[in-house]
Amino acid sequence: MNSPPTRNTRAQLRRRIRLPRAPLIWYTVLAVVLVVGLVAVGWLLVNWQVDAIIMAIPAVVPLAIALAAVHWLDRWEPEPPMLLAFCFLYGAGASILGTLLTGNFLLDVASDYLETEGAVNAFSILVQGPVTEEVIKGAGLVVLLLIARREFNGPLDGFIYGAMIGAGFAFTENIVYFASSASTGIEFVWLLVVRCILSPFAHVLFTGMVGMPIGWAARRSEPWRFVVAVIGGLAFAIALHALWNGGNVLVLPLLGIELSNPFGWIIYYAIVQVPLFLLAAWFLVRLQEHDQEIIMLRLGEYRKAGWFTAGEIRMITDWPIRRAALRWAKEQPEAVGEAMRGFITEATRLAFAREHASVDKKDPNRRTNEKQLLERTRAHRAVLAEARKQRHAGRLPGV
């Protein structure tokens, strides 16, 4: 009679599957960014003391909205949690500190050449902020590309990483805005509405648009693609950021609306920013559907070779069925649950590894990576097959 998986069985499973470990450089870079993040926290507390802690509460609202959206977009092939943590901490710490240092320097230089206070303010809104913030946030994506290029499986992955940097940046920036605001009453409420409700995705979209072309270029080996992707992504993000900051100055006069109109910004937001957001959301959903199509296509090729069954592919590519399988895994002994989660994860990664191999034929490691993923998928399947026998014998609940 079959017995439930034991601790020794789980140890044998891990040895057989040869679970990959995160590279040491990931830990090193994450540790450095964590230290910088702690410095940023210290800076907040020194400057605003208890206000920084209190104002972190409303700043959690847009953060939660942004993270929920990113999690939903990333559901088919989730990125490594360590890299997502790196992105968030970089955005929350290094980006803010870097922007404060370089942004203030750039503004001081511009003040020496611009004659009026209005010109200085316009430079700050349209140039200094967008350029310094997007360049520094984009630098985090370049670092991530250097240490974990293989984790970029396409434009959507690039957007996810950029979005996490943007979410971290916006979280700290909101705390700074709220804690340093001298507004009271209705003015402060309006500030909360704008920062928490009307613009939770602003920095997420800006930096995500830098990451999207980087994710496209990461699937190929030609260096020129990376240069074009970084420059093009930054230019687009800077333009979007400048349009967000001061586009109403250009748009409202064309509509015959005075800039002093108290509803002017709302009108601009409704006719310019909302359509842009909806267009970006539609495009991101299409990218997500494209990723689903890649999984179906590439696993279908393995099915023809006898590596997967049609039922397994349906379980992996149909979200309600996948979710039901993962719920079933939570009810099983630990080794069986790990095998189901691992089978789905590794099979999904396998599909993107094959897609990568078909696009970047110059990658010398593409076949080795594909083989390792196949071996781990087979090992997970073996555990699930044993669990199926036990289920038929009445020892485990069915799915």
C-alpha positions, 0 to 999 in steps of 0.5 A: 500500500502506498504511503503519504510523502514523507520528509525524506521523500521531499528531500529526495524530490529536491535533489532529483529536481535540482531546484535552481538557486538565485545567483549570488549577485542577486543577493549582493545587489539586493543587499546594497539596494536595501541599505540605500532604502534604509538610508532613504527611510532615515532621511524621511524620519529626520526631515519629517519625523512622525509626519513621515510615519503618519503619511505613509498610511494614505500612501499605502492606498495607491501602492496597494492599487498598483501592486494588485494590478501588477500582480494580475498582469504577472499571473501567467509567469510570475517574476522571481520575488527577489527581483521584484523586491529589488525593483520596489526597494530601488524605486523607493530608496535609490531613485528618490535619493538620486533624484533629490541629488541630481534634480536639485543640481540641475535646477540650480544650474538652470536658475543661472541661465533662466531669467524669470521665476516662471521660466525656472518653474516651467523648467522644473515641471517639464524638464528637470522632474521628468528627465532626472526621475525617469533616467534614474528609475531607468538605471535600475532596469539597466542594472536588473538587465545586467544581472538577470537578463534571462528573467526578461521573457518579453515586453510584459516582463520588462513592464512588470519590473519597471512598474515595480520600480515606479510603484516604489518611487511613487510610494516614497514620493507620496509620503514626501508630498503629504508630509511636506504639504502646508495645505490644510482642509479641502486643499489637502483632501484634494492632494490626497484625491489626486495622488491616491485616486487619480494617479496611482498608476502614473509612475507605474506607467512611466517606468513601465514604458522604459522596461517594455522595450528593454524586455523586447531587446532582452530576447535578442543578443544584438547590442544595438537593440539594447541601446535603442530600447533604453533610449527610446523607452526613456524618451517616451517615458520622459514625454509621458511624464512631462505631459502629465506634469504640464500638458494642461498648459498646452491643451486647455488654451486650445479648448478655450479654457483658462488655466485659472479655471478650477475645473481645468485640470479635471477636464484635461485629465478626463480628455487626455490622461484617461484615454492614454491610461485606457490605451495603455491598459488595453495594450498591456492586456494584449501583451498578457494574452500574447504571453498566454498564446506563447505558452499554448504554442510552445507547449503544443510543440512539446505535446507533439513530441510526447512531453505533455498531454492535451489535458496538462496544457489545458490545465496550464493555459486555462486560468480557471483550471490552473487556479483550481489545480493550485487550490487542490495543491494547497490541500495535499501533503507538502511534497504533492503541493510543491510538485503541482506548483512546480509543474505549472511553474516550470512548464510555463518557464519551459514554454518561454525558454523555447520561445527564447531559443527560437528568437535568440539562436546565438544564446549558447545556454538556450538548449541547456536551460531548456533541458534542465526545465524539461528534467524538472518538469518530468520530476514534478510529474512523477510525484503527481503520478504517484499522488494520482495512484494514492488518490485512486486508492482513496488516500488523497482527495481528487482535483 
